[in-house]
């Protein structure tokens, strides 16, 4: 196999460690970010830094994206000077972002009209998973195209699962986020309840480890809640809120009831409205404390 040149757009909490893992695996990687300051670490690890999306597209066979939301992906693909204007036949766009499934299908159709290919491959596992290469990738798109890029996804992941045609990966990620968000919301209630009842909440993650109540979020976020350890931010309240809102839209469009996730969205929105939008979800415990610390912004 002749190694492809990879372009990676989006140097955020996930994009930086993901691009660095690709570099460590020996791949040629060119990065671009709206704020060029965030390209410094990948550049230190050997990445080329593109000055524009056009430059990145001209020099890469595979174009990867990992950005914040649907609007950001749409702007990068369809905006002036964006990917669509500079796409060449045969190139493959791999979107790791978590965005609206219907917009994903529309963007994929536009890419297909350029005789290029689209894979929606949202990931789960957080910053720790990105750093360790243990992300779970849920993919939508053509089977043959996915198979052709598996060597480039394997350094990032413990598992790659094709869920169906384009959009299926995004729907799967929404399901994932419903579980994660409701988990971390009830976790904040549990931590506060334990403390108010005279139990050392710092011991809860260890006490519950391996039981039915255990989860990766409990082991990673539970101790931070107990210790009020909110920095550095490992993931964002606004990200979970965005995904829960997408869940509500998806459920409405498919006549499916999601009352627990619906309530979760409003609780997350309430917390975000108090200045925690850009904070770590560990701060959710602040909703239930007698003397909350307030905004971390």
Secondary structure, 3 states (H helix, E strand, C coil): CCCCCEEEECCCCCHHHHHHHHHHCCCCEEEECCCHHHHHHHHHCCCEECCCHHHHHHHCCEEEECCCCHHHHHHHHHCCCCHHHHCCCCCEEEECCCCCHHHHHHHHHHHHHCCCEEEEEEEECHHHHHHHCCEEEEEECCHHHHHHHHHHHHHHEEEEEEEECCCHHHHHHHHHHHHHHHHHHHHHHHHHHHHHCCCCHHHHHHHHCCCCCCCHHHHHHHHHHHHCCCCCCCCCHHHHHHHHHHHHHHHHHCCCCCHHHHHHHHHHHHHHHHHHCCCCHHHHHHHHCCCCCCCCC
